[in-house]
Amino acid sequence: MQTQNALPETPDQTRKRTIEVLAHASLGRLKQFFADLDEQPEFQMMRGPETGLVMIRGRMGGTGSVFNLGEATATRATVRLTTGEIGHGYRLGGDRDAVRLSAVIDALGTRDAFKPKVSRFVEETEATIKSREDKQRAETAATRVNFFTMVRGDD
């Protein structure tokens, strides 16, 4: 998302944002995007979808030394449209269909004819994801317990 004073996104930043949003989009939203297309794109799989493990890293206190927290399952895919554009899809978990669809949408986003459609889809999906995260934050905050230390007298 851009703020009023921010510089416009470069094409690389836009693509990175697109891939990131697609990685969090629900399978239902991805399928709906394809259902709304006038013409289904033809593509071939270049890689995957393949599922493997990625190392999750953390920092002590959010700013301290880096440590390996554990591993998580991740899936990736790369497609080539018959018109030559290449798209990539990534996602935590093992949802191969969602990754394949994400890769195709990423590739479509590099075609001039589909850029506005993909851009609108990414913005709407980003808003949906933000709304879902805000709701989850609010629900979590409602259960927050503030611990404090009471000072006892010398009784």
Contacts in CASP RR format, 6 or more apart in sequence:
PFRMAT RR
TARGET T0000
AUTHOR 0000-0000-0000
METHOD contacts of the structure
MODEL  1
MQTQNALPETPDQTRKRTIEVLAHASLGRLKQFFADLDEQPEFQMMRGPE
TGLVMIRGRMGGTGSVFNLGEATATRATVRLTTGEIGHGYRLGGDRDAVR
LSAVIDALGTRDAFKPKVSRFVEETEATIKSREDKQRAETAATRVNFFTM
VRGDD
1 126 0 8 1.000
2 8 0 8 1.000
2 9 0 8 1.000
9 17 0 8 1.000
14 119 0 8 1.000
15 106 0 8 1.000
15 110 0 8 1.000
17 122 0 8 1.000
17 126 0 8 1.000
18 105 0 8 1.000
18 106 0 8 1.000
18 109 0 8 1.000
18 118 0 8 1.000
18 122 0 8 1.000
19 88 0 8 1.000
19 89 0 8 1.000
19 90 0 8 1.000
19 102 0 8 1.000
19 106 0 8 1.000
21 122 0 8 1.000
21 125 0 8 1.000
21 126 0 8 1.000
21 129 0 8 1.000
22 30 0 8 1.000
22 89 0 8 1.000
22 102 0 8 1.000
22 105 0 8 1.000
22 106 0 8 1.000
22 122 0 8 1.000
22 125 0 8 1.000
23 89 0 8 1.000
23 90 0 8 1.000
23 91 0 8 1.000
23 92 0 8 1.000
23 102 0 8 1.000
24 125 0 8 1.000
24 129 0 8 1.000
25 98 0 8 1.000
25 102 0 8 1.000
25 125 0 8 1.000
25 129 0 8 1.000
26 98 0 8 1.000
27 95 0 8 1.000
27 97 0 8 1.000
27 98 0 8 1.000
27 101 0 8 1.000
29 121 0 8 1.000
29 125 0 8 1.000
29 128 0 8 1.000
30 98 0 8 1.000
30 101 0 8 1.000
30 102 0 8 1.000
30 105 0 8 1.000
31 101 0 8 1.000
33 101 0 8 1.000
33 105 0 8 1.000
33 121 0 8 1.000
34 40 0 8 1.000
34 101 0 8 1.000
34 104 0 8 1.000
37 117 0 8 1.000
41 81 0 8 1.000
41 82 0 8 1.000
41 104 0 8 1.000
41 107 0 8 1.000
41 108 0 8 1.000
42 81 0 8 1.000
42 82 0 8 1.000
43 79 0 8 1.000
43 80 0 8 1.000
43 81 0 8 1.000
43 82 0 8 1.000
43 104 0 8 1.000
43 107 0 8 1.000
44 79 0 8 1.000
44 80 0 8 1.000
44 82 0 8 1.000
45 77 0 8 1.000
45 78 0 8 1.000
45 79 0 8 1.000
45 100 0 8 1.000
46 78 0 8 1.000
46 79 0 8 1.000
46 80 0 8 1.000
46 86 0 8 1.000
47 76 0 8 1.000
47 77 0 8 1.000
47 78 0 8 1.000
48 76 0 8 1.000
48 77 0 8 1.000
48 78 0 8 1.000
49 75 0 8 1.000
49 76 0 8 1.000
49 77 0 8 1.000
49 96 0 8 1.000
49 99 0 8 1.000
49 100 0 8 1.000
50 75 0 8 1.000
50 76 0 8 1.000
50 77 0 8 1.000
51 73 0 8 1.000
51 74 0 8 1.000
51 75 0 8 1.000
51 93 0 8 1.000
51 94 0 8 1.000
51 96 0 8 1.000
52 73 0 8 1.000
52 74 0 8 1.000
52 75 0 8 1.000
53 71 0 8 1.000
53 72 0 8 1.000
53 73 0 8 1.000
53 74 0 8 1.000
54 71 0 8 1.000
54 72 0 8 1.000
54 74 0 8 1.000
55 68 0 8 1.000
55 70 0 8 1.000
55 71 0 8 1.000
56 68 0 8 1.000
56 69 0 8 1.000
56 70 0 8 1.000
56 71 0 8 1.000
56 72 0 8 1.000
57 66 0 8 1.000
57 67 0 8 1.000
57 68 0 8 1.000
57 69 0 8 1.000
58 66 0 8 1.000
58 67 0 8 1.000
58 68 0 8 1.000
58 69 0 8 1.000
59 65 0 8 1.000
59 66 0 8 1.000
59 67 0 8 1.000
60 67 0 8 1.000
72 92 0 8 1.000
72 93 0 8 1.000
73 92 0 8 1.000
73 93 0 8 1.000
73 94 0 8 1.000
74 90 0 8 1.000
74 91 0 8 1.000
74 92 0 8 1.000
74 93 0 8 1.000
74 94 0 8 1.000
75 90 0 8 1.000
75 91 0 8 1.000
75 93 0 8 1.000
75 94 0 8 1.000
75 95 0 8 1.000
75 96 0 8 1.000
75 99 0 8 1.000
76 88 0 8 1.000
76 89 0 8 1.000
76 90 0 8 1.000
76 91 0 8 1.000
76 99 0 8 1.000
77 88 0 8 1.000
77 89 0 8 1.000
77 96 0 8 1.000
77 99 0 8 1.000
77 100 0 8 1.000
77 102 0 8 1.000
77 103 0 8 1.000
78 86 0 8 1.000
78 87 0 8 1.000
78 88 0 8 1.000
78 89 0 8 1.000
78 103 0 8 1.000
79 86 0 8 1.000
79 87 0 8 1.000
79 100 0 8 1.000
79 103 0 8 1.000
79 104 0 8 1.000
79 107 0 8 1.000
80 86 0 8 1.000
80 87 0 8 1.000
80 107 0 8 1.000
81 87 0 8 1.000
81 104 0 8 1.000
81 107 0 8 1.000
81 108 0 8 1.000
81 111 0 8 1.000
83 111 0 8 1.000
85 107 0 8 1.000
85 108 0 8 1.000
85 109 0 8 1.000
85 110 0 8 1.000
85 111 0 8 1.000
86 107 0 8 1.000
86 110 0 8 1.000
87 103 0 8 1.000
87 104 0 8 1.000
87 106 0 8 1.000
87 107 0 8 1.000
87 110 0 8 1.000
88 103 0 8 1.000
88 106 0 8 1.000
89 99 0 8 1.000
89 100 0 8 1.000
89 102 0 8 1.000
89 103 0 8 1.000
89 106 0 8 1.000
90 99 0 8 1.000
90 102 0 8 1.000
91 98 0 8 1.000
91 99 0 8 1.000
91 102 0 8 1.000
105 118 0 8 1.000
105 121 0 8 1.000
108 114 0 8 1.000
108 117 0 8 1.000
108 118 0 8 1.000
109 115 0 8 1.000
109 118 0 8 1.000
109 119 0 8 1.000
END
